[in-house]
Amino acid sequence: MLTTNREFHYVGELNISLSKMLKSNLNPKDDEVNWLFLVLNESYRYSFVYKIMENQSVSYNSPFKILLAFTFYDFVKNEIQIDQEYSVQRGEESVGKVKILKRLISNEND
């Protein structure tokens, strides 16, 4: 698990299914992997670390709120759109969608 002691860029809503790589009795909060890839324009993949905002009420195939911190924020800050939904991958496996709800970092002086 990557550290969540970092500056987060967005609030989002993650809706993912259980990865084929995981045991069937896991819950998203129990997954040791807390980074995924956001697919932008069906061509580019950008890694992000996420932190679940409401641990007690998360499950697969049901949206839950997260904080997102992009590894290469400078590359995506002008591409990511609020209220837009993006495909999400765990490695090469497509696992669901993330909807970007709110920007946490001002984009004006970047």
C-alpha positions as a LaTeX table, in Angstrom:
\begin{tabular}{lrrr}
\hline
Residue & $x$ (\AA) & $y$ (\AA) & $z$ (\AA) \\
\hline
Met1 & 0.00 & 0.00 & 0.00 \\
Leu2 & 1.35 & 3.42 & $-0.95$ \\
Thr3 & 1.31 & 6.14 & 1.66 \\
Thr4 & $-1.75$ & 8.35 & 1.82 \\
Asn5 & 0.27 & 11.01 & 3.63 \\
Arg6 & 0.25 & 13.26 & 0.57 \\
Glu7 & $-1.50$ & 16.19 & $-1.02$ \\
Phe8 & $-4.72$ & 15.08 & $-2.69$ \\
His9 & $-5.86$ & 16.73 & $-5.91$ \\
Tyr10 & $-9.51$ & 15.66 & $-6.27$ \\
Val11 & $-12.54$ & 14.16 & $-4.57$ \\
Gly12 & $-14.10$ & 11.39 & $-6.62$ \\
Glu13 & $-16.57$ & 8.56 & $-6.58$ \\
Leu14 & $-15.06$ & 5.16 & $-7.31$ \\
Asn15 & $-17.20$ & 2.26 & $-8.54$ \\
Ile16 & $-15.08$ & $-0.84$ & $-9.07$ \\
Ser17 & $-15.59$ & $-4.57$ & $-9.26$ \\
Leu18 & $-13.47$ & $-7.16$ & $-7.50$ \\
Ser19 & $-10.24$ & $-7.78$ & $-9.39$ \\
Lys20 & $-9.58$ & $-11.28$ & $-10.69$ \\
Met21 & $-6.32$ & $-11.09$ & $-8.71$ \\
Leu22 & $-8.08$ & $-10.91$ & $-5.33$ \\
Lys23 & $-9.81$ & $-13.38$ & $-3.04$ \\
Ser24 & $-13.60$ & $-13.22$ & $-3.22$ \\
Asn25 & $-14.08$ & $-12.36$ & 0.46 \\
Leu26 & $-12.24$ & $-9.02$ & 0.26 \\
Asn27 & $-13.74$ & $-5.56$ & 0.65 \\
Pro28 & $-12.17$ & $-2.51$ & $-1.09$ \\
Lys29 & $-10.88$ & $-1.20$ & 2.26 \\
Asp30 & $-8.99$ & $-4.50$ & 2.76 \\
Asp31 & $-7.19$ & $-4.34$ & $-0.58$ \\
Glu32 & $-3.44$ & $-3.79$ & $-0.11$ \\
Val33 & $-3.27$ & $-1.94$ & $-3.45$ \\
Asn34 & $-4.44$ & 1.65 & $-3.14$ \\
Trp35 & $-3.35$ & 2.88 & $-6.55$ \\
Leu36 & $-5.03$ & 2.49 & $-9.91$ \\
Phe37 & $-4.83$ & 3.93 & $-13.41$ \\
Leu38 & $-7.26$ & 6.47 & $-14.83$ \\
Val39 & $-7.73$ & 6.06 & $-18.59$ \\
Leu40 & $-7.81$ & 9.40 & $-20.38$ \\
Asn41 & $-9.07$ & 9.61 & $-23.97$ \\
Glu42 & $-8.82$ & 5.82 & $-24.30$ \\
Ser43 & $-5.09$ & 6.22 & $-24.98$ \\
Tyr44 & $-3.34$ & 7.46 & $-21.88$ \\
Arg45 & $-3.17$ & 5.91 & $-18.42$ \\
Tyr46 & $-2.30$ & 7.99 & $-15.38$ \\
Ser47 & $-1.62$ & 6.42 & $-12.00$ \\
Phe48 & $-3.24$ & 7.74 & $-8.87$ \\
Val49 & $-3.26$ & 6.88 & $-5.20$ \\
Tyr50 & $-6.64$ & 6.88 & $-3.52$ \\
Lys51 & $-7.84$ & 7.13 & 0.04 \\
Ile52 & $-11.32$ & 5.93 & 0.96 \\
Met53 & $-13.24$ & 8.68 & 2.73 \\
Glu54 & $-15.89$ & 6.54 & 4.48 \\
Asn55 & $-14.27$ & 3.21 & 5.38 \\
Gln56 & $-17.23$ & 1.56 & 7.08 \\
Ser57 & $-19.60$ & 1.69 & 4.11 \\
Val58 & $-17.63$ & 0.58 & 1.05 \\
Ser59 & $-18.17$ & $-2.44$ & $-1.15$ \\
Tyr60 & $-17.46$ & $-3.58$ & $-4.66$ \\
Asn61 & $-19.96$ & $-2.66$ & $-7.40$ \\
Ser62 & $-21.26$ & 0.24 & $-5.34$ \\
Pro63 & $-19.90$ & 3.81 & $-5.59$ \\
Phe64 & $-17.88$ & 5.19 & $-2.68$ \\
Lys65 & $-16.10$ & 8.50 & $-2.16$ \\
Ile66 & $-12.34$ & 8.77 & $-2.37$ \\
Leu67 & $-9.56$ & 11.33 & $-2.40$ \\
Leu68 & $-7.26$ & 11.11 & $-5.44$ \\
Ala69 & $-3.59$ & 12.09 & $-5.73$ \\
Phe70 & $-2.12$ & 11.76 & $-9.21$ \\
Thr71 & 1.47 & 10.62 & $-9.53$ \\
Phe72 & 2.08 & 13.04 & $-12.41$ \\
Tyr73 & $-0.44$ & 15.76 & $-11.57$ \\
Asp74 & 1.19 & 18.30 & $-13.93$ \\
Phe75 & 0.32 & 16.07 & $-16.89$ \\
Val76 & $-3.37$ & 15.69 & $-16.00$ \\
Lys77 & $-4.34$ & 18.91 & $-14.22$ \\
Asn78 & $-5.59$ & 20.56 & $-17.42$ \\
Glu79 & $-7.14$ & 17.36 & $-18.82$ \\
Ile80 & $-9.28$ & 16.08 & $-15.94$ \\
Gln81 & $-12.84$ & 17.43 & $-16.02$ \\
Ile82 & $-15.17$ & 17.84 & $-13.04$ \\
Asp83 & $-18.35$ & 15.69 & $-13.25$ \\
Gln84 & $-16.65$ & 13.49 & $-15.84$ \\
Glu85 & $-16.47$ & 9.72 & $-15.51$ \\
Tyr86 & $-13.30$ & 7.85 & $-16.48$ \\
Ser87 & $-12.43$ & 4.18 & $-16.85$ \\
Val88 & $-10.16$ & 2.73 & $-14.18$ \\
Gln89 & $-7.65$ & $-0.11$ & $-14.46$ \\
Arg90 & $-5.75$ & $-2.19$ & $-11.96$ \\
Gly91 & $-2.64$ & $-2.97$ & $-13.97$ \\
Glu92 & $-3.99$ & $-4.05$ & $-17.36$ \\
Glu93 & $-7.34$ & $-5.20$ & $-15.93$ \\
Ser94 & $-10.36$ & $-2.91$ & $-16.36$ \\
Val95 & $-12.08$ & $-2.77$ & $-12.96$ \\
Gly96 & $-14.59$ & 0.08 & $-13.17$ \\
Lys97 & $-15.08$ & 3.83 & $-13.25$ \\
Val98 & $-14.21$ & 6.94 & $-11.29$ \\
Lys99 & $-16.24$ & 10.13 & $-11.42$ \\
Ile100 & $-14.35$ & 13.31 & $-10.57$ \\
Leu101 & $-16.53$ & 15.38 & $-8.22$ \\
Lys102 & $-14.36$ & 18.25 & $-7.06$ \\
Arg103 & $-10.87$ & 19.75 & $-7.48$ \\
Leu104 & $-9.05$ & 20.29 & $-4.20$ \\
Ile105 & $-6.08$ & 22.21 & $-5.62$ \\
Ser106 & $-6.44$ & 25.52 & $-7.39$ \\
Asn107 & $-5.46$ & 25.38 & $-11.03$ \\
Glu108 & $-5.15$ & 29.15 & $-11.50$ \\
Asn109 & $-1.48$ & 29.67 & $-10.62$ \\
Asp110 & $-0.09$ & 26.38 & $-11.96$ \\
\hline
\end{tabular}
